[in-house]
Amino acid sequence: EQTVTWSAENLTIPEGATVASARLYQAWGWNKMATDPAPTVAFNGIAVGAPVASYKDRKNWGSYDYPYGLYVYNVTEQFDAAGNTMTLTPEADNDYFTYGAYLVVVYEDPKTSKKQILINEEFDMVCSRASYSVNNDEATVYAPFSGVTTTDLTGARAIAILASADEPGKSKFFFNDREYAGFWED
């Protein structure tokens, strides 16, 4: 069992703002069980039901061919601007690991300019390595955003969250054919 805490300083919600969405993401991997992982999740002490979305991938060849995935939970109703906790309890006799959880909160603030937030959630397990017979092109994942207009656009920011990118200098991020550096080492 593991408990994670997000303080009010971690997720600052301006006074007068309304939380539109709070989603909890929990990635898992190396699942050696016959079924998908089924941990119990509590958010601020309240049991969270089934994921609202679930994504899975596996390499489907060679040794160490185990499923990896991502569960997405809607915790909007339980979110507390003063601070939040998640407790993850794996089922008995589990045989998988979990990555760090993350919480994405979208709020509406009437005191600020209009913003559009697009979230493309998915999960892909990719690795370019000659010994795997996988090249860089084959180990590239795309996250398309359609219907976006740049009229009156004053700025944009793209955030990529990788559950596992633990080899320094091995991951690259491109947006519209331009490479951006800056993955956090941890």
C-alpha positions in Angstrom: 0.0 0.0 0.0 1.3 3.5 -0.9 -0.1 6.9 0.0 0.7 10.0 -2.1 0.0 13.5 -1.0 -0.5 16.7 -3.1 -0.4 19.9 -1.0 -2.2 23.1 -1.9 1.2 24.5 -3.0 1.6 21.6 -5.5 -1.8 22.4 -7.2 -2.6 26.1 -6.6 -6.2 26.9 -7.4 -6.9 30.6 -7.4 -9.5 32.0 -5.1 -12.9 32.2 -6.9 -11.9 29.6 -9.5 -14.0 26.5 -10.1 -12.5 23.1 -10.7 -13.8 21.8 -14.0 -11.9 18.4 -14.0 -9.6 16.5 -11.7 -8.2 13.3 -13.1 -5.9 10.8 -11.4 -3.5 8.8 -13.6 -1.9 5.6 -12.4 0.5 3.7 -14.7 1.5 0.1 -14.1 3.7 -2.5 -15.8 5.4 -5.8 -16.0 2.1 -7.5 -15.2 2.8 -11.3 -14.9 -0.8 -12.1 -13.8 -3.5 -13.6 -16.0 -5.7 -10.6 -15.5 -5.2 -6.8 -15.6 -4.1 -5.2 -12.3 -7.1 -4.3 -10.0 -5.7 -2.1 -7.2 -8.1 -0.4 -4.8 -7.8 3.4 -5.0 -8.9 5.9 -2.4 -8.8 9.6 -3.0 -9.1 11.8 0.1 -10.3 8.8 2.0 -13.1 8.0 -0.4 -13.0 4.8 -2.5 -12.7 5.6 -6.2 -14.7 3.4 -8.5 -13.5 1.8 -11.8 -11.3 3.8 -14.1 -13.0 6.1 -16.6 -10.4 5.1 -19.1 -7.9 2.3 -19.4 -5.0 2.0 -21.8 -2.7 -1.0 -22.4 0.3 -1.9 -24.5 2.8 -4.7 -24.8 5.6 -5.6 -27.2 4.1 -9.0 -28.2 7.4 -10.7 -29.0 10.4 -12.2 -27.4 11.1 -12.6 -23.7 9.8 -10.3 -21.0 6.5 -9.8 -23.0 4.3 -8.4 -20.2 1.5 -5.9 -20.4 1.9 -2.3 -19.3 -0.9 0.2 -18.9 -2.5 3.3 -17.5 -5.7 3.8 -15.5 -7.5 7.1 -15.5 -9.8 8.0 -12.6 -12.2 10.9 -12.4 -11.8 12.5 -8.9 -13.3 15.9 -9.6 -16.0 15.5 -6.9 -13.4 14.5 -4.3 -10.8 17.1 -5.2 -9.9 19.5 -2.4 -8.0 22.7 -3.1 -6.5 22.6 0.4 -4.7 19.3 -0.3 -5.3 15.8 -1.6 -4.1 12.2 -0.9 -4.3 9.0 -2.9 -3.9 5.6 -1.3 -3.2 2.8 -3.7 -3.7 -0.8 -2.4 -2.7 -3.6 -4.7 -4.7 -6.8 -4.6 -3.4 -9.9 -2.8 -0.9 -12.0 -4.7 -0.3 -9.2 -7.2 2.6 -9.5 -9.6 3.1 -6.1 -11.3 4.7 -2.8 -10.5 3.3 0.8 -10.5 4.8 4.0 -11.6 4.3 7.3 -9.9 0.8 8.6 -10.0 0.0 12.1 -11.2 -3.0 14.4 -10.8 -4.2 16.8 -13.6 -6.5 19.5 -12.5 -8.3 21.9 -14.9 -10.0 25.0 -13.4 -12.0 27.9 -14.7 -11.0 31.3 -13.4 -13.3 34.3 -14.3 -10.5 36.7 -13.5 -8.1 35.5 -16.2 -8.1 35.4 -20.0 -9.7 32.5 -21.9 -7.5 29.5 -22.2 -8.1 26.2 -24.1 -6.7 23.0 -22.6 -6.4 19.9 -24.8 -5.5 16.6 -23.2 -4.6 13.6 -25.4 -4.4 10.7 -23.0 -3.0 7.4 -24.2 -0.4 4.9 -23.2 2.3 3.4 -25.4 5.3 1.3 -24.5 8.1 2.0 -27.0 11.8 1.6 -27.0 14.3 2.0 -29.8 17.1 -0.5 -29.5 19.1 -2.5 -32.1 19.0 -5.6 -29.9 15.2 -5.3 -29.9 15.2 -4.9 -33.7 13.3 -1.6 -33.3 14.5 1.6 -34.9 13.7 5.3 -33.9 10.9 5.6 -36.5 9.2 2.4 -35.2 9.5 3.7 -31.6 7.8 7.0 -32.2 4.4 7.8 -30.8 2.1 10.5 -32.1 -0.5 12.6 -30.1 -2.6 14.4 -32.7 -4.7 17.5 -31.8 -7.3 18.4 -34.5 -9.6 21.4 -34.8 -7.1 23.8 -33.2 -7.1 27.4 -34.4 -4.3 29.9 -33.9 -6.5 32.9 -34.3 -5.8 35.4 -31.4 -3.3 32.9 -30.0 -0.8 34.6 -27.6 1.0 31.5 -26.4 1.0 27.7 -26.1 2.6 25.1 -24.0 2.9 21.3 -24.5 3.5 19.0 -21.6 4.4 15.4 -22.1 4.2 12.9 -19.2 6.2 9.8 -19.6 5.7 7.0 -17.0 9.1 5.6 -17.7 11.9 7.5 -19.5 14.8 6.5 -17.2 17.6 6.5 -19.6 19.2 10.0 -19.9 19.4 11.4 -23.4 17.3 8.6 -24.9 13.8 10.3 -25.1 13.0 13.1 -27.5 9.9 15.3 -27.8 8.8 17.0 -31.1 6.0 19.4 -31.6 5.1 20.2 -35.3 8.5 18.8 -36.4 10.5 20.9 -33.9 12.5 19.2 -31.2 12.2 20.4 -27.6 14.6 19.3 -24.9 13.9 19.2 -21.2 12.6 15.9 -19.7 13.0 15.9 -15.9 15.6 13.4 -14.9 13.3 11.9 -12.2 
